């Protein structure tokens, strides 16, 4: 099951995030067009041709172009969060190491992600029509990321009141995301820095 399948913050009427088959192929085709030509060149008719289905099938599987943007963003987030879950699972007794590995994995994935690079370039005016991929569901993405981290932290002994723990999770998630959008160093070094900050905040 998709990590994001449990997130209730999706807008009403949204299509499911994780389904295999045609939906994934349509998202793959859209991502390929975005990275090579830009969001403005993505059309339902083109996706239908790329995948070899009818336009009606595209609408049935995806919905509108805004729904497509949401599906692509949430699918990428699901892949990012899979690395976070794996890092915590591999470090069940060492919280700082789990955070270090999580940050490193996320940043390394982002470093080699052509779709993310295309989205980031939109924030600098390269393709303003791609901005919905970042802004339309930004709050839902943040909620999903914090939910996953919060669930993993439940297995560790942390001596913080609940409100302070929530604030700490928010801080760490936002810090990682800021480096995803604007890297300042290699993933290993940045992961080490984030772990150092988290260690002091979380005690």
Secondary structure, DSSP 8 states (H G I E B T S, - for coil): --GGGG-TTS-TT---S---THHHHHHHHHHHHHHHH-GGG--HHHHHHHHT--HHHHHHHT-SHHHHHHHHHHHHHHHHHHHHHHHHHH-TT-HHHHHHHHHHHHHHHHHT-HHHHHHHHHTTTS-GGGTHHHHTTHHHHHHHHHHHHHHHHTTS---S-HHHHHHHHHHHHHHHHHHHHS--S-HHHHHHHHHHHHHHHH-
